[in-house]
Amino acid sequence: MPGRESAGFLHDDAPYLKIGPGPPLVMVPGLTPDHDVPSRWQRRLALAPARPLARDFTVYVINRKRGLQPGESMSDIAGHLASAIEHDLGQSVFLQGTSTGGSVALQLCCRPA
């Protein structure tokens, strides 16, 4: 059973949705028009691919942080995400990226420890 949903901001102002028990799985979506926690239909859409995985994982759907500066790269975005994961989750995570989020996920998994 997926369990309760929660939402908010991780370290460095990274918006997230969270659902499910188990080890952490971070899902990085493609670009969205907002750097905020999705609500209403956008929330349902963001959680749709997470729900089946939430039976076995605590799924975090994490968007890019608020306040990105012009010229920040995918590597910079991955660095912000790495900081949020280290600060708030404090452990290794499973990682899944969709569309542009896949580029961020590749940058994240290739970062030196």
The first five atom37 places (N, CA, C, CB, O) and aatype in JSON, in Angstrom:
{
  "aatype": [12, 14, 7, 1, 6, 15, 0, 7, 13, 10, 8, 3, 3, 0, 14, 18, 10, 11, 9, 7, 14, 7, 14, 14, 10, 19, 12, 19, 14, 7, 10, 16, 14, 3, 8, 3, 19, 14, 15, 1, 17, 5, 1, 1, 10, 0, 10, 0, 14, 0, 1, 14, 10, 0, 1, 3, 13, 16, 19, 18, 19, 9, 2, 1, 11, 1, 7, 10, 5, 14, 7, 6, 15, 12, 15, 3, 9, 0, 7, 8, 10, 0, 15, 0, 9, 6, 8, 3, 10, 7, 5, 15, 19, 13, 10, 5, 7, 16, 15, 16, 7, 7, 15, 19, 0, 10, 5, 10, 4, 4, 1, 14, 0],
  "atom_mask": [
    [1, 1, 1, 1, 1],
    [1, 1, 1, 1, 1],
    [1, 1, 1, 0, 1],
    [1, 1, 1, 1, 1],
    [1, 1, 1, 1, 1],
    [1, 1, 1, 1, 1],
    [1, 1, 1, 1, 1],
    [1, 1, 1, 0, 1],
    [1, 1, 1, 1, 1],
    [1, 1, 1, 1, 1],
    [1, 1, 1, 1, 1],
    [1, 1, 1, 1, 1],
    [1, 1, 1, 1, 1],
    [1, 1, 1, 1, 1],
    [1, 1, 1, 1, 1],
    [1, 1, 1, 1, 1],
    [1, 1, 1, 1, 1],
    [1, 1, 1, 1, 1],
    [1, 1, 1, 1, 1],
    [1, 1, 1, 0, 1],
    [1, 1, 1, 1, 1],
    [1, 1, 1, 0, 1],
    [1, 1, 1, 1, 1],
    [1, 1, 1, 1, 1],
    [1, 1, 1, 1, 1],
    [1, 1, 1, 1, 1],
    [1, 1, 1, 1, 1],
    [1, 1, 1, 1, 1],
    [1, 1, 1, 1, 1],
    [1, 1, 1, 0, 1],
    [1, 1, 1, 1, 1],
    [1, 1, 1, 1, 1],
    [1, 1, 1, 1, 1],
    [1, 1, 1, 1, 1],
    [1, 1, 1, 1, 1],
    [1, 1, 1, 1, 1],
    [1, 1, 1, 1, 1],
    [1, 1, 1, 1, 1],
    [1, 1, 1, 1, 1],
    [1, 1, 1, 1, 1],
    [1, 1, 1, 1, 1],
    [1, 1, 1, 1, 1],
    [1, 1, 1, 1, 1],
    [1, 1, 1, 1, 1],
    [1, 1, 1, 1, 1],
    [1, 1, 1, 1, 1],
    [1, 1, 1, 1, 1],
    [1, 1, 1, 1, 1],
    [1, 1, 1, 1, 1],
    [1, 1, 1, 1, 1],
    [1, 1, 1, 1, 1],
    [1, 1, 1, 1, 1],
    [1, 1, 1, 1, 1],
    [1, 1, 1, 1, 1],
    [1, 1, 1, 1, 1],
    [1, 1, 1, 1, 1],
    [1, 1, 1, 1, 1],
    [1, 1, 1, 1, 1],
    [1, 1, 1, 1, 1],
    [1, 1, 1, 1, 1],
    [1, 1, 1, 1, 1],
    [1, 1, 1, 1, 1],
    [1, 1, 1, 1, 1],
    [1, 1, 1, 1, 1],
    [1, 1, 1, 1, 1],
    [1, 1, 1, 1, 1],
    [1, 1, 1, 0, 1],
    [1, 1, 1, 1, 1],
    [1, 1, 1, 1, 1],
    [1, 1, 1, 1, 1],
    [1, 1, 1, 0, 1],
    [1, 1, 1, 1, 1],
    [1, 1, 1, 1, 1],
    [1, 1, 1, 1, 1],
    [1, 1, 1, 1, 1],
    [1, 1, 1, 1, 1],
    [1, 1, 1, 1, 1],
    [1, 1, 1, 1, 1],
    [1, 1, 1, 0, 1],
    [1, 1, 1, 1, 1],
    [1, 1, 1, 1, 1],
    [1, 1, 1, 1, 1],
    [1, 1, 1, 1, 1],
    [1, 1, 1, 1, 1],
    [1, 1, 1, 1, 1],
    [1, 1, 1, 1, 1],
    [1, 1, 1, 1, 1],
    [1, 1, 1, 1, 1],
    [1, 1, 1, 1, 1],
    [1, 1, 1, 0, 1],
    [1, 1, 1, 1, 1],
    [1, 1, 1, 1, 1],
    [1, 1, 1, 1, 1],
    [1, 1, 1, 1, 1],
    [1, 1, 1, 1, 1],
    [1, 1, 1, 1, 1],
    [1, 1, 1, 0, 1],
    [1, 1, 1, 1, 1],
    [1, 1, 1, 1, 1],
    [1, 1, 1, 1, 1],
    [1, 1, 1, 0, 1],
    [1, 1, 1, 0, 1],
    [1, 1, 1, 1, 1],
    [1, 1, 1, 1, 1],
    [1, 1, 1, 1, 1],
    [1, 1, 1, 1, 1],
    [1, 1, 1, 1, 1],
    [1, 1, 1, 1, 1],
    [1, 1, 1, 1, 1],
    [1, 1, 1, 1, 1],
    [1, 1, 1, 1, 1],
    [1, 1, 1, 1, 1],
    [1, 1, 1, 1, 1]
  ],
  "atom_positions": [
    [[0.83, -1.18, 0.0], [0.0, 0.0, 0.0], [0.88, 1.24, 0.0], [-0.95, 0.0, 1.21], [1.77, 1.36, 0.84]],
    [[0.66, 2.19, -0.93], [1.52, 3.36, -1.03], [1.56, 4.25, 0.21], [1.09, 4.17, -2.16], [2.62, 4.81, 0.5]],
    [[0.49, 4.4, 0.93], [0.53, 5.22, 2.13], [0.27, 6.69, 1.89], [0.0, 0.0, 0.0], [-0.16, 7.1, 0.81]],
    [[0.55, 7.45, 2.91], [0.29, 8.88, 2.9], [1.25, 9.66, 2.03], [0.34, 9.42, 4.28], [2.41, 9.29, 1.87]],
    [[0.74, 10.73, 1.49], [1.56, 11.65, 0.72], [2.0, 12.79, 1.63], [0.79, 12.19, -0.52], [1.29, 13.18, 2.55]],
    [[3.18, 13.32, 1.35], [3.6, 14.56, 1.98], [4.31, 15.4, 0.93], [4.52, 14.28, 3.22], [4.7, 14.9, -0.12]],
    [[4.47, 16.65, 1.24], [5.07, 17.58, 0.29], [5.75, 18.69, 1.05], [4.02, 18.15, -0.68], [5.44, 18.94, 2.22]],
    [[6.66, 19.34, 0.4], [7.34, 20.47, 1.01], [8.59, 20.82, 0.24], [0.0, 0.0, 0.0], [8.66, 20.66, -0.97]],
    [[9.59, 21.31, 0.98], [10.85, 21.72, 0.38], [12.0, 21.06, 1.13], [11.0, 23.25, 0.39], [12.05, 21.07, 2.36]],
    [[12.92, 20.5, 0.37], [14.14, 19.95, 0.95], [15.16, 21.08, 1.07], [14.68, 18.78, 0.09], [14.9, 22.22, 0.7]],
    [[16.32, 20.72, 1.57], [17.44, 21.66, 1.68], [17.64, 22.4, 0.37], [18.73, 20.91, 2.09], [17.47, 21.83, -0.71]],
    [[18.0, 23.64, 0.45], [18.29, 24.47, -0.72], [17.04, 24.74, -1.56], [19.34, 23.8, -1.58], [17.14, 25.03, -2.75]],
    [[15.86, 24.65, -0.92], [14.59, 25.04, -1.55], [14.18, 24.15, -2.74], [14.69, 26.46, -2.02], [13.64, 24.65, -3.73]],
    [[14.43, 22.86, -2.63], [14.03, 21.91, -3.67], [12.65, 21.35, -3.35], [15.08, 20.75, -3.8], [12.49, 20.66, -2.34]],
    [[11.63, 21.64, -4.17], [10.28, 21.15, -3.89], [10.17, 19.64, -4.1], [9.27, 21.88, -4.76], [10.77, 19.09, -5.03]],
    [[9.4, 18.99, -3.24], [9.26, 17.54, -3.37], [7.83, 17.1, -3.04], [10.25, 16.81, -2.46], [7.08, 17.78, -2.34]],
    [[7.5, 15.93, -3.56], [6.34, 15.15, -3.15], [6.9, 13.82, -2.67], [5.28, 14.96, -4.34], [7.89, 13.34, -3.22]],
    [[6.29, 13.23, -1.66], [6.8, 11.97, -1.09], [5.63, 11.03, -0.85], [7.58, 12.23, 0.25], [4.56, 11.45, -0.4]],
    [[5.84, 9.75, -1.17], [4.81, 8.75, -0.95], [5.47, 7.38, -0.77], [3.79, 8.72, -2.13], [6.46, 7.07, -1.43]],
    [[4.91, 6.57, 0.12], [5.32, 5.18, 0.26], [6.31, 4.9, 1.38], [0.0, 0.0, 0.0], [6.94, 5.82, 1.91]],
    [[6.44, 3.6, 1.73], [7.43, 3.13, 2.71], [8.63, 2.54, 1.98], [6.79, 2.08, 3.67], [8.61, 2.4, 0.75]],
    [[9.65, 2.21, 2.7], [10.77, 1.49, 2.1], [11.96, 2.38, 1.8], [0.0, 0.0, 0.0], [11.99, 3.55, 2.19]],
    [[12.95, 1.81, 1.09], [14.15, 2.56, 0.79], [13.84, 3.72, -0.17], [15.22, 1.64, 0.17], [12.88, 3.66, -0.93]],
    [[14.65, 4.78, -0.12], [14.34, 5.96, -0.93], [14.63, 5.78, -2.42], [15.11, 7.14, -0.42], [15.67, 5.26, -2.82]],
    [[13.68, 6.22, -3.21], [13.79, 6.29, -4.67], [13.52, 7.74, -5.04], [12.8, 5.29, -5.4], [12.43, 8.26, -4.77]],
    [[14.48, 8.4, -5.66], [14.31, 9.78, -6.09], [13.94, 9.78, -7.56], [15.59, 10.62, -5.83], [14.67, 9.25, -8.4]],
    [[12.81, 10.38, -7.87], [12.36, 10.55, -9.25], [12.57, 12.02, -9.61], [10.85, 10.11, -9.44], [12.09, 12.92, -8.92]],
    [[13.29, 12.25, -10.71], [13.56, 13.6, -11.18], [12.75, 13.8, -12.46], [15.11, 13.84, -11.42], [13.07, 13.22, -13.49]],
    [[11.69, 14.62, -12.39], [10.85, 14.81, -13.57], [11.5, 15.73, -14.59], [9.5, 15.37, -13.16], [12.53, 16.34, -14.34]],
    [[10.87, 15.81, -15.75], [11.3, 16.76, -16.76], [10.98, 18.18, -16.31], [0.0, 0.0, 0.0], [10.39, 18.39, -15.25]],
    [[11.38, 19.13, -17.12], [11.14, 20.53, -16.77], [9.65, 20.81, -16.65], [11.77, 21.45, -17.81], [8.84, 20.31, -17.41]],
    [[9.33, 21.62, -15.68], [7.96, 22.06, -15.45], [7.94, 23.58, -15.48], [7.39, 21.51, -14.1], [8.99, 24.21, -15.37]],
    [[6.75, 24.17, -15.63], [6.71, 25.64, -15.68], [7.02, 26.29, -14.33], [5.36, 26.09, -16.14], [7.36, 27.47, -14.29]],
    [[6.92, 25.53, -13.24], [7.12, 26.09, -11.91], [8.28, 25.43, -11.2], [5.86, 25.94, -11.08], [8.67, 24.3, -11.53]],
    [[8.83, 26.14, -10.23], [9.83, 25.58, -9.31], [9.14, 25.5, -7.96], [11.16, 26.47, -9.24], [9.65, 26.04, -6.98]],
    [[8.02, 24.83, -7.89], [7.23, 24.8, -6.67], [6.63, 23.42, -6.47], [6.11, 25.87, -6.71], [6.68, 22.58, -7.36]],
    [[6.07, 23.19, -5.3], [5.38, 21.94, -5.02], [4.11, 21.92, -5.86], [5.06, 21.78, -3.48], [3.3, 22.85, -5.77]],
    [[3.93, 20.89, -6.68], [2.72, 20.85, -7.51], [1.45, 20.68, -6.67], [2.82, 19.72, -8.53], [1.48, 20.06, -5.61]],
    [[0.37, 21.23, -7.16], [-0.91, 21.08, -6.48], [-1.97, 20.69, -7.5], [-1.32, 22.39, -5.74], [-1.76, 20.77, -8.71]],
    [[-3.1, 20.26, -6.98], [-4.26, 19.85, -7.77], [-3.89, 18.87, -8.88], [-4.94, 21.07, -8.37], [-3.28, 17.84, -8.6]],
    [[-4.25, 19.15, -10.12], [-4.05, 18.2, -11.21], [-2.56, 17.98, -11.49], [-4.75, 18.7, -12.48], [-2.18, 16.89, -11.91]],
    [[-1.72, 19.0, -11.27], [-0.29, 18.82, -11.49], [0.3, 17.84, -10.47], [0.44, 20.18, -11.4], [1.22, 17.08, -10.79]],
    [[-0.24, 17.86, -9.26], [0.21, 16.92, -8.23], [-0.19, 15.49, -8.6], [-0.39, 17.29, -6.85], [0.62, 14.57, -8.5]],
    [[-1.43, 15.32, -9.04], [-1.88, 13.98, -9.47], [-1.03, 13.47, -10.62], [-3.36, 14.01, -9.89], [-0.65, 12.3, -10.65]],
    [[-0.73, 14.35, -11.57], [0.09, 13.98, -12.72], [1.52, 13.62, -12.29], [0.11, 15.12, -13.74], [2.1, 12.65, -12.8]],
    [[2.08, 14.39, -11.36], [3.45, 14.12, -10.89], [3.54, 12.81, -10.12], [3.93, 15.27, -10.01], [4.55, 12.11, -10.21]],
    [[2.49, 12.48, -9.36], [2.52, 11.27, -8.55], [2.09, 10.0, -9.3], [1.64, 11.45, -7.35], [2.32, 8.9, -8.82]],
    [[1.48, 10.15, -10.47], [1.0, 8.97, -11.21], [2.09, 7.92, -11.44], [0.43, 9.41, -12.55], [1.85, 6.75, -11.16]],
    [[3.28, 8.29, -11.94], [4.31, 7.25, -12.12], [4.94, 6.77, -10.81], [5.39, 7.76, -13.04], [5.58, 5.72, -10.77]],
    [[4.76, 7.54, -9.74], [5.35, 7.17, -8.44], [4.49, 6.16, -7.68], [5.54, 8.41, -7.59], [5.03, 5.35, -6.93]],
    [[3.2, 6.2, -7.87], [2.29, 5.35, -7.08], [2.61, 3.85, -7.17], [0.88, 5.57, -7.53], [2.66, 3.19, -6.13]],
    [[2.81, 3.3, -8.36], [3.12, 1.85, -8.4], [4.42, 1.51, -7.68], [3.19, 1.38, -9.85], [4.54, 0.44, -7.08]],
    [[5.39, 2.41, -7.73], [6.68, 2.17, -7.08], [6.61, 2.37, -5.58], [7.74, 3.08, -7.66], [7.46, 1.86, -4.84]],
    [[5.6, 3.1, -5.12], [5.46, 3.43, -3.7], [5.05, 2.22, -2.86], [4.45, 4.54, -3.53], [4.98, 2.32, -1.63]],
    [[4.77, 1.1, -3.49], [4.49, -0.12, -2.72], [5.77, -0.66, -2.09], [3.86, -1.2, -3.62], [5.75, -1.29, -1.03]],
    [[6.91, -0.39, -2.76], [8.19, -0.95, -2.33], [9.23, 0.09, -1.92], [8.75, -1.79, -3.42], [10.24, -0.26, -1.31]],
    [[8.99, 1.35, -2.24], [9.96, 2.4, -1.99], [9.28, 3.61, -1.35], [10.66, 2.82, -3.3], [8.07, 3.78, -1.46]],
    [[10.07, 4.42, -0.68], [9.64, 5.78, -0.35], [10.05, 6.6, -1.55], [10.27, 6.32, 1.02], [11.24, 6.84, -1.77]],
    [[9.09, 7.04, -2.32], [9.36, 7.76, -3.57], [9.33, 9.26, -3.3], [8.33, 7.38, -4.67], [8.36, 9.8, -2.78]],
    [[10.41, 9.91, -3.68], [10.51, 11.36, -3.62], [10.52, 11.87, -5.05], [11.79, 11.83, -2.83], [11.45, 11.57, -5.81]],
    [[9.51, 12.64, -5.43], [9.51, 13.31, -6.73], [10.06, 14.7, -6.43], [8.05, 13.37, -7.4], [9.4, 15.52, -5.8]],
    [[11.29, 14.97, -6.89], [11.97, 16.21, -6.54], [12.2, 17.04, -7.79], [13.32, 15.91, -5.82], [12.78, 16.58, -8.77]],
    [[11.74, 18.28, -7.73], [11.9, 19.22, -8.84], [13.15, 20.05, -8.61], [10.66, 20.12, -8.99], [13.77, 19.98, -7.55]],
    [[13.51, 20.84, -9.61], [14.67, 21.73, -9.44], [14.34, 22.8, -8.4], [15.06, 22.39, -10.78], [13.18, 23.15, -8.2]],
    [[15.36, 23.3, -7.74], [15.17, 24.24, -6.65], [14.6, 25.57, -7.13], [16.49, 24.47, -5.94], [14.75, 25.95, -8.3]],
    [[13.97, 26.25, -6.21], [13.53, 27.61, -6.51], [14.75, 28.52, -6.52], [12.46, 28.11, -5.47], [15.74, 28.26, -5.82]],
    [[14.68, 29.57, -7.29], [15.75, 30.56, -7.29], [16.95, 30.23, -8.15], [0.0, 0.0, 0.0], [18.04, 30.74, -7.91]],
    [[16.78, 29.35, -9.16], [17.89, 29.1, -10.06], [18.3, 30.41, -10.73], [17.52, 28.03, -11.12], [17.46, 31.26, -11.04]],
    [[19.58, 30.56, -10.95], [20.1, 31.77, -11.58], [20.3, 31.53, -13.08], [21.43, 32.2, -10.92], [20.57, 30.41, -13.49]],
    [[20.15, 32.57, -13.89], [20.41, 32.41, -15.33], [21.8, 31.82, -15.55], [20.28, 33.78, -16.07], [22.77, 32.2, -14.9]],
    [[21.87, 30.88, -16.47], [23.15, 30.27, -16.81], [23.5, 29.03, -16.01], [0.0, 0.0, 0.0], [24.51, 28.39, -16.29]],
    [[22.68, 28.66, -15.01], [22.98, 27.43, -14.27], [22.79, 26.23, -15.21], [22.07, 27.29, -13.0], [21.84, 26.18, -15.99]],
    [[23.71, 25.29, -15.1], [23.74, 24.13, -16.0], [23.04, 22.92, -15.39], [25.18, 23.78, -16.36], [22.63, 22.95, -14.23]],
    [[22.92, 21.87, -16.19], [22.38, 20.6, -15.67], [23.26, 20.1, -14.53], [22.3, 19.53, -16.79], [22.76, 19.55, -13.55]],
    [[24.56, 20.3, -14.65], [25.47, 19.89, -13.59], [25.21, 20.68, -12.31], [26.93, 20.08, -14.04], [25.26, 20.12, -11.21]],
    [[24.92, 21.97, -12.45], [24.58, 22.79, -11.27], [23.29, 22.3, -10.63], [24.45, 24.28, -11.67], [23.2, 22.2, -9.4]],
    [[22.29, 22.0, -11.46], [21.02, 21.51, -10.94], [21.23, 20.17, -10.22], [19.98, 21.34, -12.09], [20.66, 19.93, -9.16]],
    [[22.07, 19.31, -10.81], [22.39, 18.03, -10.17], [23.1, 18.26, -8.83], [23.27, 17.17, -11.1], [22.88, 17.52, -7.88]],
    [[23.95, 19.27, -8.77], [24.64, 19.59, -7.52], [23.67, 20.03, -6.43], [0.0, 0.0, 0.0], [23.82, 19.65, -5.27]],
    [[22.66, 20.82, -6.82], [21.64, 21.23, -5.84], [20.88, 20.0, -5.34], [20.65, 22.25, -6.47], [20.6, 19.87, -4.15]],
    [[20.55, 19.1, -6.27], [19.82, 17.88, -5.9], [20.68, 17.01, -4.99], [19.4, 17.1, -7.16], [20.18, 16.46, -4.0]],
    [[21.95, 16.87, -5.31], [22.86, 16.07, -4.47], [22.92, 16.65, -3.06], [24.28, 16.03, -5.09], [22.9, 15.91, -2.08]],
    [[22.97, 17.95, -2.96], [23.01, 18.61, -1.65], [21.73, 18.33, -0.86], [23.2, 20.12, -1.82], [21.79, 18.05, 0.33]],
    [[20.58, 18.4, -1.54], [19.3, 18.13, -0.87], [19.23, 16.67, -0.4], [18.12, 18.44, -1.8], [18.78, 16.4, 0.71]],
    [[19.68, 15.74, -1.25], [19.65, 14.32, -0.89], [20.57, 14.07, 0.31], [20.08, 13.45, -2.09], [20.18, 13.4, 1.26]],
    [[21.79, 14.6, 0.25], [22.73, 14.39, 1.35], [22.21, 14.99, 2.64], [24.09, 15.0, 1.01], [22.3, 14.36, 3.7]],
    [[21.66, 16.19, 2.57], [21.21, 16.9, 3.77], [19.96, 16.27, 4.37], [20.95, 18.35, 3.44], [19.9, 16.06, 5.58]],
    [[18.96, 15.97, 3.53], [17.66, 15.54, 4.04], [17.45, 14.03, 4.08], [16.59, 16.15, 3.22], [16.74, 13.53, 4.95]],
    [[18.05, 13.3, 3.17], [17.86, 11.85, 3.16], [19.04, 11.14, 3.82], [17.67, 11.34, 1.72], [18.86, 10.11, 4.47]],
    [[20.23, 11.68, 3.66], [21.41, 11.17, 4.35], [21.8, 9.75, 4.03], [0.0, 0.0, 0.0], [22.45, 9.09, 4.84]],
    [[21.42, 9.26, 2.86], [21.79, 7.9, 2.48], [21.76, 7.76, 0.97], [20.84, 6.87, 3.14], [21.27, 8.64, 0.27]],
    [[22.28, 6.65, 0.49], [22.22, 6.37, -0.95], [20.76, 6.19, -1.35], [23.05, 5.11, -1.31], [19.94, 5.74, -0.55]],
    [[20.46, 6.54, -2.58], [19.09, 6.43, -3.07], [19.08, 5.73, -4.42], [18.43, 7.83, -3.18], [20.07, 5.74, -5.15]],
    [[17.95, 5.13, -4.74], [17.7, 4.7, -6.11], [17.31, 5.96, -6.87], [16.58, 3.57, -6.19], [16.75, 6.88, -6.28]],
    [[17.6, 5.99, -8.16], [17.41, 7.22, -8.92], [16.72, 6.92, -10.24], [18.75, 7.91, -9.17], [17.08, 5.96, -10.93]],
    [[15.74, 7.73, -10.6], [15.04, 7.6, -11.87], [14.81, 9.0, -12.42], [13.69, 6.82, -11.71], [14.32, 9.87, -11.69]],
    [[15.15, 9.23, -13.68], [14.92, 10.53, -14.3], [14.09, 10.39, -15.55], [0.0, 0.0, 0.0], [14.25, 9.42, -16.3]],
    [[13.21, 11.34, -15.79], [12.36, 11.35, -16.97], [12.64, 12.61, -17.78], [10.86, 11.28, -16.58], [12.7, 13.71, -17.24]],
    [[12.82, 12.43, -19.07], [13.03, 13.55, -19.99], [14.23, 14.37, -19.53], [11.75, 14.43, -20.06], [15.32, 13.82, -19.36]],
    [[14.08, 15.66, -19.34], [15.18, 16.49, -18.9], [15.69, 16.04, -17.53], [14.76, 17.96, -18.84], [16.87, 16.19, -17.23]],
    [[14.8, 15.48, -16.71], [15.21, 14.93, -15.43], [16.2, 13.78, -15.6], [0.0, 0.0, 0.0], [17.0, 13.51, -14.7]],
    [[16.14, 13.09, -16.74], [17.11, 12.04, -17.03], [18.51, 12.61, -17.19], [0.0, 0.0, 0.0], [19.49, 12.0, -16.76]],
    [[18.61, 13.79, -17.8], [19.91, 14.45, -17.93], [20.45, 14.86, -16.56], [19.8, 15.69, -18.84], [21.64, 14.73, -16.29]],
    [[19.57, 15.34, -15.7], [19.97, 15.7, -14.35], [20.41, 14.44, -13.59], [18.81, 16.42, -13.6], [21.42, 14.46, -12.88]],
    [[19.66, 13.36, -13.74], [19.99, 12.1, -13.05], [21.35, 11.58, -13.52], [18.9, 11.04, -13.3], [22.14, 11.1, -12.7]],
    [[21.63, 11.67, -14.8], [22.95, 11.23, -15.3], [24.06, 12.08, -14.7], [23.0, 11.3, -16.83], [25.11, 11.55, -14.32]],
    [[23.84, 13.37, -14.62], [24.84, 14.25, -14.0], [25.04, 13.87, -12.54], [24.42, 15.73, -14.13], [26.16, 13.85, -12.04]],
    [[23.93, 13.57, -11.86], [23.99, 13.24, -10.44], [24.75, 11.94, -10.22], [22.58, 13.14, -9.86], [25.59, 11.86, -9.32]],
    [[24.46, 10.93, -11.01], [25.1, 9.63, -10.76], [26.58, 9.63, -11.17], [24.35, 8.53, -11.52], [27.32, 8.74, -10.77]],
    [[27.0, 10.6, -11.95], [28.4, 10.67, -12.38], [29.23, 11.62, -11.55], [28.46, 11.08, -13.83], [30.41, 11.83, -11.83]],
    [[28.63, 12.2, -10.51], [29.37, 13.13, -9.63], [30.3, 12.34, -8.72], [28.39, 13.99, -8.77], [29.95, 11.26, -8.26]],
    [[31.48, 12.87, -8.46], [32.39, 12.18, -7.53], [31.8, 12.19, -6.12], [33.78, 12.86, -7.53], [31.11, 13.13, -5.73]],
    [[32.07, 11.14, -5.38], [31.54, 11.03, -4.01], [32.25, 11.96, -3.07], [31.67, 9.6, -3.51], [31.93, 11.99, -1.88]]
  ]
}
